Each structure stands twice: as C-alpha cells, then as structure tokens.
Amino acid sequence: MTTTATEPLLSAEGVTVRFGGLTALDDVGIRAVPGTVTGLIGPNGAGKTTLFNVLSGVLRPTAGTVTWKGAPPPGRRPHHLARAGIARTFQGLNLFPMMTVLDNVVVGADRLAAGGPLSLLTGLGRHHRDERELRSRAMAALERFGAAEHAHQLPATLPYGVQKQVALARACVGEPEALLLDEPASGLSGGQIDALADQIRDFGRDMAVVLVEHHMDLVMRVCDHIVVLNFGRVISTGTPAQIQADPLVAQAYLGTSDDGAADPAPTAAPAPAADSAPDPDPGNGAAR
Amino acid sequence: MSSPIRQCAERASAPGSAPASASPKPVAASPGDRWRGLPSPLRHLLLAALGLAAVTALLLVTGDLTALRVAAVGYTMLAIAGLQLLVGGSGQVSLGHGAFMMIGAYAMALLVLYQPMLPLAANLLIIVALSVVAGIAVGAATARLHGPYLAGATLILAVGLPGLTHRYHDLLGGSNGLVIRTAGAPPLLQGLVSDSEWKALVVWTAVVIGLAALATVSTGRLGRRMRAIRDDETAAAMAGIPVGATKVVAFVIASAAGGLAGGLQAYVLGTATPSTFTLALSLTLLAGLVLGGIGSLWGALWASVAIVYLELWASDLARALDLSRDAENNLPIVFFGVVIILVLRFWPLGVHGALQRVTIRLRSREPR
C-alpha cells in the first residue's frame, strides 16, 4: 500500500500561495503517482482546494514548482494542463447548464480530437470524422457512468447523484493520465458513496488520482497515500494506517484541551461529515 | 426558466436545426439518417442553395420595390447571425456590431471609388479580410472583459467610429458620406431581372454562403467550445478549451459577418453615411436578435424581417393616421420597442422559441 518507487506523474514541491497578507499554502508538496490514489485531507480552510487549483493551473503559486512527468508543465494556463492529460472535477460540479448531458461530456473529450478550422469549413480532413468519434466516445462514457438514458436532457433536470456521474464522465472521457477529484462524495447517500469508492479504486488502476474529501471512511478505504493539510502546511503524510495513528492529525481535526480554544476551524468530527459545508478557501474559483 | 431553456438546448443539439432553409422535418427515418450522415458543410451548403432558390422564387413573384427590401432583409440577417454566434454562442455581448458594418460599408465604397476595376467578389473578400483584422484588434483587446465591461468597451467603438468620417473629411466624406455607383444586372440577363432584383440576388448569394459558414461553425467543435465557455469558463478551460483564443475567434467571426453585411448594404444602397451606423443600429441589431430568438440562427431571419418591415409598417401607419412629421419619425422606434416588450413577455425565447413550441405541440398531437 505504500507509495511505489515509480516516478510521480504530477507533483508539486515547495508550493507557497499568498493572497495579499494571507498565506494559504506554505511550502507544500504532493506527489501523484500513476496507479495510485493520493488523498488530500484537512479541516475546512486548510488550503486543499487552493492546492488543487495550483495543480490544475487555475492558480499560479507565489513560490514553488509544479512538475508534470518530471518536467515543467507544457504551459501555464489550465487548458495547457488539461490538453496534456490532467482532468479535474469541481466541488460545485460546474456542468454546462445550457448544454445537454451528451454535449457536456463531448466537451470533456475535446483534447482527443484533431482537425482545425479549415477542416471544419471544408468538410475535408479529420474534423467531422473526429466529431463522430467524440460523440460515440461520450456516449460510451455515459453508458459506463450509468447516465446514457439522460444523454439529451439538461443537467439541471437530473437528480444530484446523476449529475455527479455526468461530471465524472466529463472528466474521464478524455482519457486523462491524472485525475483530480474535488469532494466527489459530498451530498451523496451511503450507498452512492460505496459505489463511488469502487469507481475511484477503478480510476486509480490506470491513472494517478488525487482526491480531496471530507468523508474519512471513503478516504481511508480508497487512498494509497494521504497528505494532511492544516493552515496551509503539511502536518502529516503516509498510508491511511499511519495517518489514523498520527496524534497531530487528530489534534488538527478535534483540537486539544491546551490549545483547542485557539483553533479557528472547529470542524465536525472527521468520520461522518456528510454534509460538510463548502470549503471557504480563498481563491476557490471553482465553487458554484 | 426550465422548460423553454430545455427546448432551446434540445434545439441546439438537434442535428436538423440548420438555418437558411426549410427544415427536413417530415422525412422518413432512412432519408433523414442519410441527410444527417452528410458532412455538415455540405449539408449547410445544400440548405443554403435551397434558401437562395426560395428567395429567387420570392423575387420573381414580387415587384421591383420589394427586391430592395428583400436585399435589406438579407444583409441584416447576416449581421444578426454573426451577432447570434457571438452573443448566443459565446456569451459575449457586443454593442459595437454596427461599427463593423460601418467598416464594411466604407471599405466597399472606397474600393469602388478607388479600385473600380476590381470585381465585386474580390471586393467582398477584401472586406471580409479587413473585418477580420479589425475583429482581431478589437477582440484581442477586449478578450479579458466580461459582460457589461465588454459591452461598454464595444460601445465606445459604436459611438466613436462614425466620428472618424468628420475627422478624415476628404477621404470619408463627412456626414454626407460616400456615394458610389454599382453595376446592375449583367447585359445577358437585362430583360429577365431588373437591377434591384439582381442586386438582391447577389446579396442573398453572399448571405447564404455566409450563413452556411456560420451554421457549420456553430454546429461544429468551435461552436460547442464557445457554448461551453458561455456556460462555465473554468470548467471549459479544465476540459482543455483555450478560453481567450476561442473568445477572440468568436469575436472575429462575428465582425467578419458584420463587415460583409455592411459591404453588401453599401453595394445595394450605393451610399455609406455615418448616420446609418449610429449606436442605434448596434442596439437595434441586438434587440432584433433577442426578438427573433437568441438560441438559433433561425432567430436572425425573424429578427431581420422584423427590423426591416416593422419600420416600414410603422411609417405607413403614421402616414395613414396623418400624424405630424415628428411623430412619424419616432413611431417606428416606439413600435419596435412595444413589439419587443410584447414578444419577451409572451415568448421569452423570441419568435423562434415560440415557433419551436408550436411545432413541438403539433408533433406531439400527431399519432405516431
């Protein structure tokens, strides 16, 4: 269960993010290795989503580096990283509200298609062949995520659980190598979370998965390696067993009798925090 | 909010929702599938040819005066269709669309005056190229602006550009503008079609080609990228869509359509004057788009018919009621405003949305 010796696919080292005088992340590192699930946990406001935004290129770190396949990423904007093979889901889902479910997923496959504007206008070349290919890929992804029957509906008309599956389908249809999941279990019922755990393990077989989550039993079940953040610093890393045994982690979540009164993030006990409030991280551009 | 919007999206995704001509609705399954199997540029060109044939038939049964109005509907429709791609497609609101029409119109006038030997097709291509350059300049400068800020920035263009005609009086002719003479019907067709009918046909040929290109873009990957950006920029970027570049491209395509429309207008009317391309024109185009239906290129057709004919009917009405000169001048604007309020009150998705609802209701009534 420990981190394998393979090189990390996506890693951040010494990342510091400051918003004015507020230090959201302070010298933080994380490594996403292919074939593993890396968990990123911490109380509300710990900087999890900020680190996510750095990994996905939404936010540029004040200091530190992000490395993709052992080299600097191919570009600094989110779409460069996405085209290179990093996909992410959002806390607030961020589905395209005025596009059908199928079109939502087709957009996720955009990076796989070729054929420029000339091919689009003339009908020669690959554009239109690739468009058909994208649609069938998207349809297959919807089948896989059990939302195929809703392909021609608008996202807002679907139950929340199905919308989550559509968001996952949109992230996975482009065959990413790294998948960043931002609180995929929030708002789901117990049975749905069990199914989600199987799905995440499944993703972890052929991708490097990074998971931000408040559901501790889900995190402990699916993660190979866990990074714990508190107040923008890494306070603990290791396997689920090591994390559960670490007194610093329990202290971050529950506080202690001597300095507990000073803890500004009095979160609920980690285990069944199903209705966790939206993360109030600064710079959380992805929130609804 | 949900039901009309759902219809809008269903329409956007329906493969048969191409503009420019009759939709292939009552066909049996197999020809329908074959139709959909065609590459979309070919499909849209066939629809464009059909549309041109329909306009030709209309011109044959109507008179000479109608021809000029039909031409006006044509170039207005092209301008609004470009705006539709920009506003409805990529979610950027431009109040400066009339300025691009002005660029096209003055380019046409200057080309006819100073390069009279160039054929019309070459003029139109030059105008498109020029509008593309102008679109890149403005689009790149405004790509980072959103919503009202973008509208404000483009507003400057609509307000400021007509002033250039006074600044460069010798070249652009001041408030009198430029007057040009364009060739009428070729000698071969002299007896068959009148000059204005010929011009209407030329305009519509260019218009249907432009519309076919817009429809191809709109139904293709580029159109989908624009809609994704309109709906959620962050999610679109994380799906690998270059947000800034796509927004600029949308702006450039819209300006090319606007410029071409302006060039065609100058060709038909034989003049290019600053008073034609005021802020009121840009606002009217945008209002017309909302009136016609913002979700579909079909909306551009109803919008252009409304813009051209409502004004006409309003002046006829004013004359019939024997109103004063001032009232006659202002009645079209009032009329247009009232119609927009009524349409938006009863059909929030515009004329096209209303028609869509009627056809859906009729079809669901048919026993299958």
Interface residues (C-beta under 8 A of the other chain):
Chain A: S56 V58 R77 P78 H79 A82 R83 A87 R88 F90 N94 L95 F96 P97 M98 M99 T100 L102 D103 V106 V107 G108 D110 R111 A113 G115 P117 L120 L121 T122 G123 H127 H128 E131 L134 H152 Q153 L154 A156 T157 R170 G174 G285 A286
Chain B: S2 I5 R6 C8 A9 E10 A12 S13 P39 S40 P41 L42 A213 T216 V217 G220 R221 L222 R224 R225 R227 A228 R230 D231 D232 T234 A235 A236 A237 M238 A239 G240 I241 P242 V243
